[in-house]
Amino acid sequence: MRRVAILMALPLLLILACSPSVWGAEGEKINIFDPADIPLGIWSIVVFVILLTVLKKYAWGPILEGLQKREHNIESAVREAQQARDEAQRLRDQLQREVDKAHEKVRDILDEGRRDAQRMTDEMIAKARTEIQAERDRLRREIEMARDQALHELWKQAADLATMISAKAIRRQLSAEDHRRLVDEALAELQGAGKAGRG
């Protein structure tokens, strides 16, 4: 900036240095357009052209070049900023899509987990019901077999008792007292047979 100020002040100094009023006599006015003062006019034009060339080469050229470079840099920075903003927006959109996909996957996983848990629960309940029904059927069969065995044993003992009573009755004539005694004996034998069968 200081260099530019010095280069701008330089033409003013040259113009003042070459000005006819500086070189003229006191009180004398010089007109550079007067034919008598043509050499002075020519020198003024030469100085002006030299000054214009120097300024163009060393002041305006670098200033214009610097301004163009700065404008180019600003345009590049604006383009880069726009590209960065577009890239950031693209990344933000991509990230949002990935987050949405992740949320959807989590929902799907949770739904699948619930379905699996429900299916396993239903399978376990069905298996438990099947096992309970099988156990009931087995117990029912065992109870029926035990009942049939007990009835069979009871019929067998009743037949044995009837056979025994008949055999004793045939051997002798029964009185009321004998009859009671035979029944008591048969009952005692039946009870003894029942205890022996349980033991």
Phi, psi and omega in degrees: 000321180293322179296319179297318180297319180294317180295327177288324181286333182302315179298321179299317180296318179295318179297317179294323181292325183266002183293135182295331182294335179286322184270346181286166179288167182294132177078351182270130180261133181249132178250117184288346178268358178285137183302333180289334183255030181297316179302323178294322178295319179296316179297323178296319179292318179299314180298320180295316180295317178299315180298317179297319179294314179299315180296319181296317184286314189257345182243294186291322178301304178297324179295313179297317178300316178297318179295319178295319178297318180294318178298317178298317179298318180295317178298318178298316180296320178295316177299315180296320179296319178295317178297318179296319179294318178296318179296318178297319178295318178298316178296320179296317178296317179297316179297319179296319177297317180295320178296318179298318177298318180298318178297319180294319178298317180299316178299316180297317180296316179296317178297317179296320178298318178297316180298317179298316180297318179296317180297316180296320179298315179298317179297318180295320179295315180298318179295317179297319179296318179297316179295319179296316179297319179296319178295320178298315180298318179297315179296320179298316179297318179296319179296317179296319178295318179295319179296316179297320178296316181296317178296319179299316179296321180294318178295321179296315180293323178296320179294318178298317181295316179296320179296317180295317181295319180295319181296319181287325181290325181289325183293332181210166179280137185258135170259175180298322179292318179295319180300315179296318181295320178297318179295317179297319179296317180296319179295320179295318178295322179296318178294320178296322179292323178294319178292322180293323180291326178283327183284000000 
